Each structure stands twice: as C-alpha cells, then as structure tokens.
Amino acid sequence: LITNGKFNNFSISQTIARTTINDPLFPRSGSKFSLTVKLTPPYSLFNNKDYSNLGSDEKFKFLEYHKWRFDAEWYNTIVGKLVMKFEAKIGMVGFYNDNIGLTPFELYRLGGDGLANQNQILGADLVSSRGYDENDFPASNNGASVFDKFTLELRYPISTNPNSTIYVLGFAQGANAWRSFRDFNPFDLRRSVGMGLRVFLPMFGTLGFDYGLGFDKTNTNVNDNIFNRFGAFNIVLGFEPD
C-alpha cells in the first residue's frame, strides 16, 4: 500500500456518449450509452530505468495506466406508468509495463452507498452496491482493477412535477470486483434485491434511500439487528451514486 510520498498523475480522457432518453428526471423510454477512456503517457517506454528494482515511491512517481469504462442504460414503459430500467456498468484499469504493474491509484472500490470515503487519498472510483457494505467486497478493499455491475429496476411515479419528482422502485442487482483481470468472471456476482424511494428537488438534487437484501453476504455479525445482518440501507444525497 502507498502510505506517503509524492506522485504525479497526468492523464487525458475522452468520453463518447449517445442518449435517446425522453426525460432526464423520470425516463420512460430510450437508452443511453457511454464509453470513457483515460490514458497516461507510457513513461517507462522512453527511459532506461530498471523498474523491477525500484521502490514504490520511485516506481509510481509518474503514474502510468490505461482506464476503460462502459455504461449502458435502457428504459421501457411496461404498462401504464410502470417503467423498467436495465443498467450495465463495466470498468477496467490496465498497465503498460509488467515490471511496474497495477497503479495503486484510480482503481475501483465497491459496496455501500457510494458516498463513503469520498476524500480517500488514492482517488479510487466508488461504486455503490445495494444490500452490501464496503467490506463485503474484499478484492476491492485496496482497489480493484476490474468491476461489473448489472441492475434491473421497476419504477412507479408518485409525482412527475419537474419541481418535485417522486417515484418508488424495486430492484434486483448483481456486482463484483476483481484485483486482477485474470480472475475476472462476469457471472460471479454478489446479488441483492430490495426497494427504494427517490425525490428530486431542484434546490437539493436527488434525495432518497434504498434497502437491499444481499444473498451473498459473508461478513455477517450475529450481534447486528436483522436488517443490517442480511442487508443494508443506502442513502442518496444530492446525486445518484455510481
């Protein structure tokens, strides 16, 4: 782990996106796709350093990595006002030089509501997983290089007023993270189901909560109450978590 030192992260990123959703607050139809690529210069290709014998402070003085992220969303009205949403997210971080390996920065951390540790020093991307806490994904405790997440939601609006959009939802979700791409298995998911509420107010953004039951929880505490032992509450404050 990196605990101290001075590191430099110079990168360029590009996002290509396409959207056909009909309403940004409560979509009833359409889709949205985006692909983001983030690259640093391959410094090790232009110098004669033997990175296999360098310490972490020198090896990661100038970070080098390539980072890929693909997101997809589909919306479809089932009957009346009932809307189905399907979402898929996949992220990967790779490296150029085997002697340097995976950067300790810019990785992924799964679990919880996606709001905890926003100021963590290693700059990991926080990905929520309803029904699970951060320590339910041990591969991402120090940052994972690969993650995937799939979500199916049924949404029903209570109010579609742009000044106060309110809807309830039920969801089924699966997500997981891996330290190495060699271990990546897109079908090895930690599953959960649950319900939630969303309220959009122009002055506050998106507010709400979810409660999910995690079918694959391993870090259960017999001293917890039944709601925390088999699931988790997630809070939404200001924006929808990743």
N, C-alpha and C positions, 0 to 999 in steps of 0.2 A: 504494500500500500504506500501511496505517496502521502507523507505527513507534513513535509515542509520543502521549501525550495522555490526557485524562480523558473517559470516555464512560459513559453511563448506559443500562442495558438493563432496562426494566421491562416484563414481559410476563405474560400469563395463558395457560394451556394447558389443553386438555381432551382426554381420550382416551376413545373409545368402542370397546369390545372385546367379542368373543364367541368362546368356545372350547368345543370338544367333544372335545378330545384325551383319550385314556383313561389316559395315563401321562406325567407331566412329564419323566421321565428317558429313557424309550425309548418314544415314542408308536408305536402300531401302527395306529391308526385315528383318524379325526376331523379337525377343522380348527380353525384359529384365524385370526381377522380382527381388525384394529385400525386405527382412523383417529385420528390425532392432529393437532390444530390448535393453533398457537401464535401469539398476536397481541400486538402492542404498540399503544398509543394512536397515532392519526394526528396527531401534534403539529402537523405543518405545515398542517393544515386549520384550526387555531384561532389562528394568528398571521399577521402580515403580513410575515414575512421573505421577502426575495428569495433563495431558496436557490441560484439559478444563479450568484450572485456570491460565495458563501461558500466558505471553505477547508474542508478535510476535518475539522479539529478542531472547527469550529463546526457544520458540516453534520451531523455524526454525534454531536453532543454528547448528544442524546437519540435513541437508535436507534428507527427505525420500520420494521416489516416484518410480513408475514404468512407463516407457515410451515406446510406441509402434509406429512403423512407417512402413507402407506398400506402396511400389511404384511399378507400373506396366506400361510398355510401349510396344506398338505393332506398327510395321511398315509393310506397304504393298504397292507395286507398283500398281497403278490403271491402267494407260495407258501411254505408252511412258516413259517419265521421271517424270511424276506426281506421287508423293508419299503421302500416307495418314498415319498420325500418330495418335494413340489414347493413352492417358495417364490418369492414375488414381492415386491419392495420398490420403492417409488417415492417420491421426495421432491422438494418444490419450495419455493423461497423467492421471494416477490414483494415489491413495494413499492407505496406509495400515491401517491408524488409523483415525476413524471418528472424534476424538477429536482434531486431528491436521488439517485434511482437505487437501485441494489442496495447493501444494507448490506455492509460488509466482514466483519461478524461473523455467526455462526450459519449458515455455509454448509456445503458438503459436500466432503470430501476422500476420494478413492478410492485403492485399491491397498494391497498388503501385507497384513499380518495384522490390521489394525485396532487395533493396540496402540501403534504408534509415535506420538510427539508427542502423547501424551495430555494433556500440560500446555501445549500450544500456546496462545498468548495470545488468539488471535482466536476461540476457542470453536467451531471447526468440528466438525461431526459426522464421525467417522471411520468409513468403510465399507470393510470388507475386500473384496479381490478375489483369489481364489486363483489362483496362477500368474503374478501380476503384482506389480511393485513400485510404490511411490508415484509415481515419475517416469514410469511408463508411461501416466499419465492427465494430460497437460499442461493440459487445461482445468480441472482441479481443483487445480493446484499452489497457486493463490492463493484457492481456494474456488470451487465450482461452485454455481449456483442450482438445477440440476435433475440428478437422477441416477435410473437404474433398474438393477435387478439381478434376475436370474432364475436359480434353482438347481434342478437335479434331482439327487437323491441316491438311491442304493440302499444300505441299511443291513442289516448282519447282526450279531446279538448274539453275543458270546462269553460274557458273564455278564450276567444281569438281576437279580442280587442288589442290593437298594437300597443296601447298604453298599459296593458295588463294581460299578458298572455299566460294562461294557466292550463296545464294538462297533467293527467296521471299516466303512468306507464307500467307495464310489466316487461320483464326482460329475461333472456337466457344468454349466458356469456361464457366464453372459454378463452383462457390466455395462459401464456407461459413464457419463460425466458431461459436462455442458454448462454453459458460462458463462452463456448466455442461453437463455430459453425459446424464442426464435425459431429456435435451432439444434437444438432437441430432436427427436430421431428415435429412437423406441423400438426400432427394429430395427437400429440401428447399434451393435452390441455387440462388446466385446472378449471373445473366447471362450476357455475353458480346460476341460481335463478332468484328472482325477487321482484319487488315493486318499488315505485318511487313517485315523486311529485316534482314538477318544475313550475316556477313562477318567474316570468320575465318582467322586470320593471325598468323603464328607461334610466332612472337615476341610480339603480344598483346593479343592473345587469341580470344575469341568471342566478336565481336562488332556488334551492331545493334540497332533497335528501333521497337516498336510496337505502333499502335494507336488502341484503342478499344472503342467501344460504349457500355456503361453499361445500360442495360434495366431496372435495378432495383436500380438505384442511388436514394438516398433520400436526401443527403446533397448537393443539388444544390444551387448555388449562382447566382442570376439573373444578377449580375454585371460581371460575368465571360463571356469570349467570348464563342461562340457556341461550339468550340472544347473542352474546359475544362468543360463546363456546362453539356454536355451529355456524355462525355467520358474522356479519359486520355491518355497522351503519356507516354510510358515506355522506358527507356534507358537500354541497355545491355552493360556493360563494363567489359571485361575480362572473364566473365563466364556466363553461362546461369542461370538465377535466379531460385530459388526453386519453 
